[in-house]
């Protein structure tokens, strides 16, 4: 459960320091979360290619081929 403090009450110096420290930790964690799998630079993406707009056709060809193979196996029995 959370401890609610009224807004008109002043925070002590300790509470202020703790709040600041927690905010800094949260910012540091947020920066690390943006990196995929802990990668610190973009070297892993060097020499890669983006998927073309015709990728869906290759997927369709694969599904049709699998469907034809299953159909041929079904009619051979």
PDB file with SEQRES, HELIX, SHEET and CRYST1 records, atoms N, CA, C and O in Angstrom:
SEQRES   1 A   77  UNK UNK UNK UNK UNK UNK UNK UNK UNK UNK UNK UNK UNK          
SEQRES   2 A   77  UNK UNK UNK UNK UNK UNK UNK UNK UNK UNK UNK UNK UNK          
SEQRES   3 A   77  UNK UNK UNK UNK UNK UNK UNK UNK UNK UNK UNK UNK UNK          
SEQRES   4 A   77  UNK UNK UNK UNK UNK UNK UNK UNK UNK UNK UNK UNK UNK          
SEQRES   5 A   77  UNK UNK UNK UNK UNK UNK UNK UNK UNK UNK UNK UNK UNK          
SEQRES   6 A   77  UNK UNK UNK UNK UNK UNK UNK UNK UNK UNK UNK UNK              
HELIX    1 AA1 UNK A   13  UNK A   33  1                                  21    
HELIX    2 AA2 UNK A   36  UNK A   38  5                                   3    
HELIX    3 AA3 UNK A   43  UNK A   45  5                                   3    
HELIX    4 AA4 UNK A   55  UNK A   76  1                                  22    
CRYST1    1.000    1.000    1.000  90.00  90.00  90.00 P 1           1          
ATOM      1  N   UNK A   1       0.839  -1.175   0.000  1.00  0.00           N  
ATOM      2  CA  UNK A   1       0.000   0.000   0.000  1.00  0.00           C  
ATOM      3  C   UNK A   1       0.882   1.235   0.000  1.00  0.00           C  
ATOM      4  O   UNK A   1       2.018   1.207   0.475  1.00  0.00           O  
ATOM      5  N   UNK A   2       0.365   2.275  -0.517  1.00  0.00           N  
ATOM      6  CA  UNK A   2       1.122   3.518  -0.610  1.00  0.00           C  
ATOM      7  C   UNK A   2       0.798   4.399   0.590  1.00  0.00           C  
ATOM      8  O   UNK A   2      -0.296   4.351   1.151  1.00  0.00           O  
ATOM      9  N   UNK A   3       1.768   5.188   0.953  1.00  0.00           N  
ATOM     10  CA  UNK A   3       1.586   6.140   2.033  1.00  0.00           C  
ATOM     11  C   UNK A   3       1.288   7.491   1.403  1.00  0.00           C  
ATOM     12  O   UNK A   3       2.107   8.037   0.664  1.00  0.00           O  
ATOM     13  N   UNK A   4       0.111   8.023   1.699  1.00  0.00           N  
ATOM     14  CA  UNK A   4      -0.280   9.294   1.119  1.00  0.00           C  
ATOM     15  C   UNK A   4       0.069  10.422   2.075  1.00  0.00           C  
ATOM     16  O   UNK A   4      -0.243  10.371   3.265  1.00  0.00           O  
ATOM     17  N   UNK A   5       0.723  11.440   1.533  1.00  0.00           N  
ATOM     18  CA  UNK A   5       1.093  12.612   2.329  1.00  0.00           C  
ATOM     19  C   UNK A   5       0.321  13.793   1.770  1.00  0.00           C  
ATOM     20  O   UNK A   5       0.240  13.983   0.557  1.00  0.00           O  
ATOM     21  N   UNK A   6      -0.225  14.555   2.640  1.00  0.00           N  
ATOM     22  CA  UNK A   6      -0.972  15.721   2.179  1.00  0.00           C  
ATOM     23  C   UNK A   6      -0.017  16.688   1.508  1.00  0.00           C  
ATOM     24  O   UNK A   6       1.141  16.809   1.907  1.00  0.00           O  
ATOM     25  N   UNK A   7      -0.498  17.366   0.503  1.00  0.00           N  
ATOM     26  CA  UNK A   7       0.353  18.249  -0.286  1.00  0.00           C  
ATOM     27  C   UNK A   7       0.782  19.498   0.482  1.00  0.00           C  
ATOM     28  O   UNK A   7       1.805  20.095   0.147  1.00  0.00           O  
ATOM     29  N   UNK A   8       0.039  19.902   1.487  1.00  0.00           N  
ATOM     30  CA  UNK A   8       0.402  21.124   2.207  1.00  0.00           C  
ATOM     31  C   UNK A   8       1.494  20.871   3.248  1.00  0.00           C  
ATOM     32  O   UNK A   8       2.048  21.822   3.799  1.00  0.00           O  
ATOM     33  N   UNK A   9       1.809  19.611   3.523  1.00  0.00           N  
ATOM     34  CA  UNK A   9       2.883  19.303   4.453  1.00  0.00           C  
ATOM     35  C   UNK A   9       4.214  19.333   3.719  1.00  0.00           C  
ATOM     36  O   UNK A   9       4.316  18.852   2.590  1.00  0.00           O  
ATOM     37  N   UNK A  10       5.226  19.893   4.351  1.00  0.00           N  
ATOM     38  CA  UNK A  10       6.542  19.963   3.730  1.00  0.00           C  
ATOM     39  C   UNK A  10       7.271  18.641   3.938  1.00  0.00           C  
ATOM     40  O   UNK A  10       7.116  17.982   4.967  1.00  0.00           O  
ATOM     41  N   UNK A  11       8.065  18.270   2.946  1.00  0.00           N  
ATOM     42  CA  UNK A  11       8.835  17.046   3.044  1.00  0.00           C  
ATOM     43  C   UNK A  11      10.135  17.326   3.787  1.00  0.00           C  
ATOM     44  O   UNK A  11      10.695  18.419   3.707  1.00  0.00           O  
ATOM     45  N   UNK A  12      10.591  16.333   4.495  1.00  0.00           N  
ATOM     46  CA  UNK A  12      11.860  16.487   5.188  1.00  0.00           C  
ATOM     47  C   UNK A  12      12.999  16.392   4.169  1.00  0.00           C  
ATOM     48  O   UNK A  12      12.783  16.021   3.015  1.00  0.00           O  
ATOM     49  N   UNK A  13      14.187  16.724   4.600  1.00  0.00           N  
ATOM     50  CA  UNK A  13      15.346  16.669   3.711  1.00  0.00           C  
ATOM     51  C   UNK A  13      15.603  15.235   3.244  1.00  0.00           C  
ATOM     52  O   UNK A  13      15.955  15.006   2.086  1.00  0.00           O  
ATOM     53  N   UNK A  14      15.427  14.285   4.143  1.00  0.00           N  
ATOM     54  CA  UNK A  14      15.627  12.881   3.808  1.00  0.00           C  
ATOM     55  C   UNK A  14      14.624  12.428   2.751  1.00  0.00           C  
ATOM     56  O   UNK A  14      14.992  11.745   1.795  1.00  0.00           O  
ATOM     57  N   UNK A  15      13.377  12.802   2.919  1.00  0.00           N  
ATOM     58  CA  UNK A  15      12.356  12.425   1.940  1.00  0.00           C  
ATOM     59  C   UNK A  15      12.667  13.031   0.572  1.00  0.00           C  
ATOM     60  O   UNK A  15      12.478  12.379  -0.455  1.00  0.00           O  
ATOM     61  N   UNK A  16      13.136  14.257   0.561  1.00  0.00           N  
ATOM     62  CA  UNK A  16      13.470  14.921  -0.696  1.00  0.00           C  
ATOM     63  C   UNK A  16      14.640  14.213  -1.380  1.00  0.00           C  
ATOM     64  O   UNK A  16      14.608  13.982  -2.589  1.00  0.00           O  
ATOM     65  N   UNK A  17      15.667  13.872  -0.608  1.00  0.00           N  
ATOM     66  CA  UNK A  17      16.826  13.180  -1.186  1.00  0.00           C  
ATOM     67  C   UNK A  17      16.436  11.805  -1.722  1.00  0.00           C  
ATOM     68  O   UNK A  17      16.853  11.416  -2.813  1.00  0.00           O  
ATOM     69  N   UNK A  18      15.637  11.077  -0.952  1.00  0.00           N  
ATOM     70  CA  UNK A  18      15.195   9.755  -1.401  1.00  0.00           C  
ATOM     71  C   UNK A  18      14.356   9.843  -2.672  1.00  0.00           C  
ATOM     72  O   UNK A  18      14.523   9.033  -3.583  1.00  0.00           O  
ATOM     73  N   UNK A  19      13.468  10.809  -2.736  1.00  0.00           N  
ATOM     74  CA  UNK A  19      12.634  10.978  -3.924  1.00  0.00           C  
ATOM     75  C   UNK A  19      13.490  11.309  -5.140  1.00  0.00           C  
ATOM     76  O   UNK A  19      13.250  10.789  -6.230  1.00  0.00           O  
ATOM     77  N   UNK A  20      14.485  12.168  -4.959  1.00  0.00           N  
ATOM     78  CA  UNK A  20      15.382  12.528  -6.056  1.00  0.00           C  
ATOM     79  C   UNK A  20      16.192  11.324  -6.512  1.00  0.00           C  
ATOM     80  O   UNK A  20      16.354  11.097  -7.711  1.00  0.00           O  
ATOM     81  N   UNK A  21      16.698  10.556  -5.560  1.00  0.00           N  
ATOM     82  CA  UNK A  21      17.491   9.375  -5.889  1.00  0.00           C  
ATOM     83  C   UNK A  21      16.659   8.335  -6.627  1.00  0.00           C  
ATOM     84  O   UNK A  21      17.125   7.733  -7.595  1.00  0.00           O  
ATOM     85  N   UNK A  22      15.437   8.125  -6.174  1.00  0.00           N  
ATOM     86  CA  UNK A  22      14.558   7.167  -6.840  1.00  0.00           C  
ATOM     87  C   UNK A  22      14.210   7.611  -8.261  1.00  0.00           C  
ATOM     88  O   UNK A  22      14.120   6.785  -9.169  1.00  0.00           O  
ATOM     89  N   UNK A  23      14.016   8.905  -8.447  1.00  0.00           N  
ATOM     90  CA  UNK A  23      13.736   9.409  -9.790  1.00  0.00           C  
ATOM     91  C   UNK A  23      14.930   9.199 -10.716  1.00  0.00           C  
ATOM     92  O   UNK A  23      14.759   8.845 -11.883  1.00  0.00           O  
ATOM     93  N   UNK A  24      16.139   9.417 -10.197  1.00  0.00           N  
ATOM     94  CA  UNK A  24      17.339   9.204 -11.007  1.00  0.00           C  
ATOM     95  C   UNK A  24      17.492   7.731 -11.384  1.00  0.00           C  
ATOM     96  O   UNK A  24      17.848   7.412 -12.518  1.00  0.00           O  
ATOM     97  N   UNK A  25      17.225   6.845 -10.444  1.00  0.00           N  
ATOM     98  CA  UNK A  25      17.301   5.408 -10.728  1.00  0.00           C  
ATOM     99  C   UNK A  25      16.278   5.012 -11.794  1.00  0.00           C  
ATOM    100  O   UNK A  25      16.573   4.226 -12.695  1.00  0.00           O  
ATOM    101  N   UNK A  26      15.083   5.565 -11.676  1.00  0.00           N  
ATOM    102  CA  UNK A  26      14.038   5.254 -12.654  1.00  0.00           C  
ATOM    103  C   UNK A  26      14.436   5.742 -14.044  1.00  0.00           C  
ATOM    104  O   UNK A  26      14.175   5.063 -15.037  1.00  0.00           O  
ATOM    105  N   UNK A  27      15.064   6.910 -14.122  1.00  0.00           N  
ATOM    106  CA  UNK A  27      15.518   7.428 -15.413  1.00  0.00           C  
ATOM    107  C   UNK A  27      16.608   6.537 -15.996  1.00  0.00           C  
ATOM    108  O   UNK A  27      16.611   6.265 -17.197  1.00  0.00           O  
ATOM    109  N   UNK A  28      17.530   6.084 -15.157  1.00  0.00           N  
ATOM    110  CA  UNK A  28      18.601   5.201 -15.624  1.00  0.00           C  
ATOM    111  C   UNK A  28      18.040   3.887 -16.136  1.00  0.00           C  
ATOM    112  O   UNK A  28      18.485   3.386 -17.169  1.00  0.00           O  
ATOM    113  N   UNK A  29      17.078   3.326 -15.435  1.00  0.00           N  
ATOM    114  CA  UNK A  29      16.459   2.071 -15.867  1.00  0.00           C  
ATOM    115  C   UNK A  29      15.689   2.260 -17.167  1.00  0.00           C  
ATOM    116  O   UNK A  29      15.682   1.376 -18.023  1.00  0.00           O  
ATOM    117  N   UNK A  30      15.043   3.409 -17.313  1.00  0.00           N  
ATOM    118  CA  UNK A  30      14.293   3.676 -18.541  1.00  0.00           C  
ATOM    119  C   UNK A  30      15.234   3.775 -19.729  1.00  0.00           C  
ATOM    120  O   UNK A  30      14.893   3.336 -20.827  1.00  0.00           O  
ATOM    121  N   UNK A  31      16.416   4.346 -19.523  1.00  0.00           N  
ATOM    122  CA  UNK A  31      17.386   4.428 -20.615  1.00  0.00           C  
ATOM    123  C   UNK A  31      17.853   3.042 -21.022  1.00  0.00           C  
ATOM    124  O   UNK A  31      18.023   2.775 -22.212  1.00  0.00           O  
ATOM    125  N   UNK A  32      18.064   2.160 -20.061  1.00  0.00           N  
ATOM    126  CA  UNK A  32      18.520   0.808 -20.360  1.00  0.00           C  
ATOM    127  C   UNK A  32      17.435  -0.024 -21.023  1.00  0.00           C  
ATOM    128  O   UNK A  32      17.736  -0.917 -21.816  1.00  0.00           O  
ATOM    129  N   UNK A  33      16.188   0.255 -20.710  1.00  0.00           N  
ATOM    130  CA  UNK A  33      15.078  -0.523 -21.256  1.00  0.00           C  
ATOM    131  C   UNK A  33      14.891  -0.258 -22.745  1.00  0.00           C  
ATOM    132  O   UNK A  33      14.303  -1.085 -23.442  1.00  0.00           O  
ATOM    133  N   UNK A  34      15.377   0.876 -23.251  1.00  0.00           N  
ATOM    134  CA  UNK A  34      15.232   1.195 -24.661  1.00  0.00           C  
ATOM    135  C   UNK A  34      16.132   0.342 -25.540  1.00  0.00           C  
ATOM    136  O   UNK A  34      15.893   0.231 -26.743  1.00  0.00           O  
ATOM    137  N   UNK A  35      17.149  -0.255 -24.969  1.00  0.00           N  
ATOM    138  CA  UNK A  35      18.100  -1.054 -25.733  1.00  0.00           C  
ATOM    139  C   UNK A  35      17.619  -2.496 -25.804  1.00  0.00           C  
ATOM    140  O   UNK A  35      17.239  -3.076 -24.787  1.00  0.00           O  
ATOM    141  N   UNK A  36      17.632  -3.074 -26.993  1.00  0.00           N  
ATOM    142  CA  UNK A  36      17.214  -4.472 -27.098  1.00  0.00           C  
ATOM    143  C   UNK A  36      18.269  -5.412 -26.538  1.00  0.00           C  
ATOM    144  O   UNK A  36      19.412  -5.403 -26.996  1.00  0.00           O  
ATOM    145  N   UNK A  37      17.911  -6.202 -25.581  1.00  0.00           N  
ATOM    146  CA  UNK A  37      18.781  -7.228 -24.999  1.00  0.00           C  
ATOM    147  C   UNK A  37      20.109  -6.691 -24.490  1.00  0.00           C  
ATOM    148  O   UNK A  37      21.124  -7.383 -24.565  1.00  0.00           O  
ATOM    149  N   UNK A  38      20.115  -5.479 -23.977  1.00  0.00           N  
ATOM    150  CA  UNK A  38      21.324  -4.920 -23.389  1.00  0.00           C  
ATOM    151  C   UNK A  38      22.364  -4.453 -24.389  1.00  0.00           C  
ATOM    152  O   UNK A  38      23.511  -4.222 -24.007  1.00  0.00           O  
ATOM    153  N   UNK A  39      22.007  -4.308 -25.645  1.00  0.00           N  
ATOM    154  CA  UNK A  39      22.955  -3.845 -26.651  1.00  0.00           C  
ATOM    155  C   UNK A  39      23.210  -2.359 -26.422  1.00  0.00           C  
ATOM    156  O   UNK A  39      22.276  -1.576 -26.253  1.00  0.00           O  
ATOM    157  N   UNK A  40      24.480  -1.984 -26.418  1.00  0.00           N  
ATOM    158  CA  UNK A  40      24.814  -0.604 -26.093  1.00  0.00           C  
ATOM    159  C   UNK A  40      25.068   0.262 -27.315  1.00  0.00           C  
ATOM    160  O   UNK A  40      25.151   1.483 -27.183  1.00  0.00           O  
ATOM    161  N   UNK A  41      25.193  -0.325 -28.498  1.00  0.00           N  
ATOM    162  CA  UNK A  41      25.371   0.475 -29.700  1.00  0.00           C  
ATOM    163  C   UNK A  41      24.624  -0.173 -30.867  1.00  0.00           C  
ATOM    164  O   UNK A  41      23.994  -1.219 -30.711  1.00  0.00           O  
ATOM    165  N   UNK A  42      24.703   0.449 -32.007  1.00  0.00           N  
ATOM    166  CA  UNK A  42      23.957  -0.063 -33.160  1.00  0.00           C  
ATOM    167  C   UNK A  42      24.826  -0.929 -34.060  1.00  0.00           C  
ATOM    168  O   UNK A  42      24.472  -1.148 -35.219  1.00  0.00           O  
ATOM    169  N   UNK A  43      25.928  -1.418 -33.572  1.00  0.00           N  
ATOM    170  CA  UNK A  43      26.828  -2.254 -34.368  1.00  0.00           C  
ATOM    171  C   UNK A  43      26.147  -3.550 -34.816  1.00  0.00           C  
ATOM    172  O   UNK A  43      26.455  -4.075 -35.886  1.00  0.00           O  
ATOM    173  N   UNK A  44      25.233  -4.059 -34.011  1.00  0.00           N  
ATOM    174  CA  UNK A  44      24.569  -5.321 -34.354  1.00  0.00           C  
ATOM    175  C   UNK A  44      23.693  -5.200 -35.587  1.00  0.00           C  
ATOM    176  O   UNK A  44      23.389  -6.215 -36.214  1.00  0.00           O  
ATOM    177  N   UNK A  45      23.280  -4.008 -35.954  1.00  0.00           N  
ATOM    178  CA  UNK A  45      22.369  -3.824 -37.079  1.00  0.00           C  
ATOM    179  C   UNK A  45      23.120  -3.458 -38.360  1.00  0.00           C  
ATOM    180  O   UNK A  45      22.510  -3.272 -39.414  1.00  0.00           O  
ATOM    181  N   UNK A  46      24.429  -3.358 -38.262  1.00  0.00           N  
ATOM    182  CA  UNK A  46      25.244  -2.998 -39.420  1.00  0.00           C  
ATOM    183  C   UNK A  46      25.170  -4.119 -40.459  1.00  0.00           C  
ATOM    184  O   UNK A  46      25.182  -5.299 -40.108  1.00  0.00           O  
ATOM    185  N   UNK A  47      25.094  -3.746 -41.732  1.00  0.00           N  
ATOM    186  CA  UNK A  47      25.038  -4.663 -42.872  1.00  0.00           C  
ATOM    187  C   UNK A  47      23.781  -5.528 -42.885  1.00  0.00           C  
ATOM    188  O   UNK A  47      23.813  -6.640 -43.412  1.00  0.00           O  
ATOM    189  N   UNK A  48      22.703  -5.057 -42.332  1.00  0.00           N  
ATOM    190  CA  UNK A  48      21.431  -5.774 -42.436  1.00  0.00           C  
ATOM    191  C   UNK A  48      20.543  -5.054 -43.436  1.00  0.00           C  
ATOM    192  O   UNK A  48      20.762  -3.884 -43.750  1.00  0.00           O  
ATOM    193  N   UNK A  49      19.553  -5.754 -43.926  1.00  0.00           N  
ATOM    194  CA  UNK A  49      18.643  -5.180 -44.904  1.00  0.00           C  
ATOM    195  C   UNK A  49      17.242  -5.123 -44.315  1.00  0.00           C  
ATOM    196  O   UNK A  49      16.872  -5.954 -43.485  1.00  0.00           O  
ATOM    197  N   UNK A  50      16.482  -4.154 -44.743  1.00  0.00           N  
ATOM    198  CA  UNK A  50      15.091  -4.062 -44.291  1.00  0.00           C  
ATOM    199  C   UNK A  50      14.232  -4.988 -45.142  1.00  0.00           C  
ATOM    200  O   UNK A  50      14.593  -5.330 -46.268  1.00  0.00           O  
ATOM    201  N   UNK A  51      13.125  -5.377 -44.605  1.00  0.00           N  
ATOM    202  CA  UNK A  51      12.194  -6.247 -45.319  1.00  0.00           C  
ATOM    203  C   UNK A  51      11.521  -5.443 -46.426  1.00  0.00           C  
ATOM    204  O   UNK A  51      11.099  -4.306 -46.210  1.00  0.00           O  
ATOM    205  N   UNK A  52      11.426  -6.031 -47.594  1.00  0.00           N  
ATOM    206  CA  UNK A  52      10.802  -5.331 -48.710  1.00  0.00           C  
ATOM    207  C   UNK A  52       9.295  -5.334 -48.551  1.00  0.00           C  
ATOM    208  O   UNK A  52       8.737  -6.035 -47.707  1.00  0.00           O  
ATOM    209  N   UNK A  53       8.656  -4.536 -49.380  1.00  0.00           N  
ATOM    210  CA  UNK A  53       7.193  -4.469 -49.314  1.00  0.00           C  
ATOM    211  C   UNK A  53       6.555  -5.719 -49.928  1.00  0.00           C  
ATOM    212  O   UNK A  53       5.349  -5.919 -49.783  1.00  0.00           O  
ATOM    213  N   UNK A  54       7.331  -6.558 -50.605  1.00  0.00           N  
ATOM    214  CA  UNK A  54       6.797  -7.771 -51.226  1.00  0.00           C  
ATOM    215  C   UNK A  54       6.973  -9.004 -50.349  1.00  0.00           C  
ATOM    216  O   UNK A  54       6.788 -10.125 -50.824  1.00  0.00           O  
ATOM    217  N   UNK A  55       7.320  -8.823 -49.101  1.00  0.00           N  
ATOM    218  CA  UNK A  55       7.525  -9.962 -48.203  1.00  0.00           C  
ATOM    219  C   UNK A  55       6.246 -10.766 -48.022  1.00  0.00           C  
ATOM    220  O   UNK A  55       6.305 -11.981 -47.839  1.00  0.00           O  
ATOM    221  N   UNK A  56       5.109 -10.121 -48.069  1.00  0.00           N  
ATOM    222  CA  UNK A  56       3.845 -10.835 -47.891  1.00  0.00           C  
ATOM    223  C   UNK A  56       3.615 -11.832 -49.020  1.00  0.00           C  
ATOM    224  O   UNK A  56       2.938 -12.840 -48.817  1.00  0.00           O  
ATOM    225  N   UNK A  57       4.165 -11.573 -50.204  1.00  0.00           N  
ATOM    226  CA  UNK A  57       4.014 -12.516 -51.315  1.00  0.00           C  
ATOM    227  C   UNK A  57       4.788 -13.797 -51.021  1.00  0.00           C  
ATOM    228  O   UNK A  57       4.297 -14.888 -51.308  1.00  0.00           O  
ATOM    229  N   UNK A  58       5.988 -13.685 -50.454  1.00  0.00           N  
ATOM    230  CA  UNK A  58       6.762 -14.871 -50.108  1.00  0.00           C  
ATOM    231  C   UNK A  58       6.049 -15.699 -49.046  1.00  0.00           C  
ATOM    232  O   UNK A  58       6.053 -16.928 -49.101  1.00  0.00           O  
ATOM    233  N   UNK A  59       5.445 -15.028 -48.095  1.00  0.00           N  
ATOM    234  CA  UNK A  59       4.681 -15.738 -47.063  1.00  0.00           C  
ATOM    235  C   UNK A  59       3.501 -16.476 -47.698  1.00  0.00           C  
ATOM    236  O   UNK A  59       3.215 -17.623 -47.355  1.00  0.00           O  
ATOM    237  N   UNK A  60       2.832 -15.811 -48.613  1.00  0.00           N  
ATOM    238  CA  UNK A  60       1.708 -16.430 -49.320  1.00  0.00           C  
ATOM    239  C   UNK A  60       2.170 -17.641 -50.128  1.00  0.00           C  
ATOM    240  O   UNK A  60       1.502 -18.675 -50.139  1.00  0.00           O  
ATOM    241  N   UNK A  61       3.306 -17.514 -50.800  1.00  0.00           N  
ATOM    242  CA  UNK A  61       3.845 -18.633 -51.586  1.00  0.00           C  
ATOM    243  C   UNK A  61       4.144 -19.829 -50.683  1.00  0.00           C  
ATOM    244  O   UNK A  61       3.858 -20.968 -51.054  1.00  0.00           O  
ATOM    245  N   UNK A  62       4.707 -19.586 -49.519  1.00  0.00           N  
ATOM    246  CA  UNK A  62       5.019 -20.672 -48.582  1.00  0.00           C  
ATOM    247  C   UNK A  62       3.737 -21.364 -48.136  1.00  0.00           C  
ATOM    248  O   UNK A  62       3.677 -22.594 -48.119  1.00  0.00           O  
ATOM    249  N   UNK A  63       2.714 -20.598 -47.774  1.00  0.00           N  
ATOM    250  CA  UNK A  63       1.459 -21.198 -47.324  1.00  0.00           C  
ATOM    251  C   UNK A  63       0.779 -21.988 -48.448  1.00  0.00           C  
ATOM    252  O   UNK A  63       0.243 -23.071 -48.209  1.00  0.00           O  
ATOM    253  N   UNK A  64       0.799 -21.458 -49.650  1.00  0.00           N  
ATOM    254  CA  UNK A  64       0.181 -22.165 -50.778  1.00  0.00           C  
ATOM    255  C   UNK A  64       0.934 -23.463 -51.046  1.00  0.00           C  
ATOM    256  O   UNK A  64       0.318 -24.499 -51.295  1.00  0.00           O  
ATOM    257  N   UNK A  65       2.256 -23.412 -50.997  1.00  0.00           N  
ATOM    258  CA  UNK A  65       3.063 -24.617 -51.214  1.00  0.00           C  
ATOM    259  C   UNK A  65       2.760 -25.678 -50.161  1.00  0.00           C  
ATOM    260  O   UNK A  65       2.580 -26.849 -50.493  1.00  0.00           O  
ATOM    261  N   UNK A  66       2.702 -25.279 -48.914  1.00  0.00           N  
ATOM    262  CA  UNK A  66       2.359 -26.221 -47.844  1.00  0.00           C  
ATOM    263  C   UNK A  66       0.962 -26.786 -48.054  1.00  0.00           C  
ATOM    264  O   UNK A  66       0.735 -27.981 -47.861  1.00  0.00           O  
ATOM    265  N   UNK A  67       0.030 -25.934 -48.447  1.00  0.00           N  
ATOM    266  CA  UNK A  67      -1.333 -26.394 -48.717  1.00  0.00           C  
ATOM    267  C   UNK A  67      -1.384 -27.404 -49.844  1.00  0.00           C  
ATOM    268  O   UNK A  67      -2.100 -28.402 -49.752  1.00  0.00           O  
ATOM    269  N   UNK A  68      -0.630 -27.157 -50.914  1.00  0.00           N  
ATOM    270  CA  UNK A  68      -0.601 -28.098 -52.041  1.00  0.00           C  
ATOM    271  C   UNK A  68       0.004 -29.426 -51.611  1.00  0.00           C  
ATOM    272  O   UNK A  68      -0.498 -30.484 -51.992  1.00  0.00           O  
ATOM    273  N   UNK A  69       1.070 -29.389 -50.826  1.00  0.00           N  
ATOM    274  CA  UNK A  69       1.693 -30.633 -50.351  1.00  0.00           C  
ATOM    275  C   UNK A  69       0.711 -31.437 -49.502  1.00  0.00           C  
ATOM    276  O   UNK A  69       0.596 -32.652 -49.663  1.00  0.00           O  
ATOM    277  N   UNK A  70       0.010 -30.764 -48.608  1.00  0.00           N  
ATOM    278  CA  UNK A  70      -0.984 -31.460 -47.767  1.00  0.00           C  
ATOM    279  C   UNK A  70      -2.109 -32.021 -48.626  1.00  0.00           C  
ATOM    280  O   UNK A  70      -2.558 -33.143 -48.390  1.00  0.00           O  
ATOM    281  N   UNK A  71      -2.572 -31.269 -49.611  1.00  0.00           N  
ATOM    282  CA  UNK A  71      -3.644 -31.721 -50.495  1.00  0.00           C  
ATOM    283  C   UNK A  71      -3.209 -32.945 -51.297  1.00  0.00           C  
ATOM    284  O   UNK A  71      -3.971 -33.902 -51.436  1.00  0.00           O  
ATOM    285  N   UNK A  72      -1.968 -32.915 -51.830  1.00  0.00           N  
ATOM    286  CA  UNK A  72      -1.467 -34.058 -52.595  1.00  0.00           C  
ATOM    287  C   UNK A  72      -1.314 -35.293 -51.725  1.00  0.00           C  
ATOM    288  O   UNK A  72      -1.584 -36.408 -52.170  1.00  0.00           O  
ATOM    289  N   UNK A  73      -0.887 -35.098 -50.498  1.00  0.00           N  
ATOM    290  CA  UNK A  73      -0.769 -36.236 -49.575  1.00  0.00           C  
ATOM    291  C   UNK A  73      -2.139 -36.778 -49.233  1.00  0.00           C  
ATOM    292  O   UNK A  73      -2.294 -37.990 -49.083  1.00  0.00           O  
ATOM    293  N   UNK A  74      -3.141 -35.921 -49.105  1.00  0.00           N  
ATOM    294  CA  UNK A  74      -4.484 -36.355 -48.747  1.00  0.00           C  
ATOM    295  C   UNK A  74      -5.142 -37.139 -49.890  1.00  0.00           C  
ATOM    296  O   UNK A  74      -5.843 -38.118 -49.634  1.00  0.00           O  
ATOM    297  N   UNK A  75      -4.935 -36.736 -51.109  1.00  0.00           N  
ATOM    298  CA  UNK A  75      -5.584 -37.444 -52.219  1.00  0.00           C  
ATOM    299  C   UNK A  75      -4.841 -38.714 -52.602  1.00  0.00           C  
ATOM    300  O   UNK A  75      -5.395 -39.565 -53.298  1.00  0.00           O  
ATOM    301  N   UNK A  76      -3.591 -38.856 -52.157  1.00  0.00           N  
ATOM    302  CA  UNK A  76      -2.845 -40.071 -52.501  1.00  0.00           C  
ATOM    303  C   UNK A  76      -3.240 -41.261 -51.619  1.00  0.00           C  
ATOM    304  O   UNK A  76      -2.936 -42.406 -51.950  1.00  0.00           O  
ATOM    305  N   UNK A  77      -3.901 -40.997 -50.523  1.00  0.00           N  
ATOM    306  CA  UNK A  77      -4.306 -42.094 -49.634  1.00  0.00           C  
ATOM    307  C   UNK A  77      -5.609 -42.588 -50.086  1.00  0.00           C  
ATOM    308  O   UNK A  77      -6.158 -43.516 -49.491  1.00  0.00           O  
TER     309      UNK A  77                                                      
END                                                                             
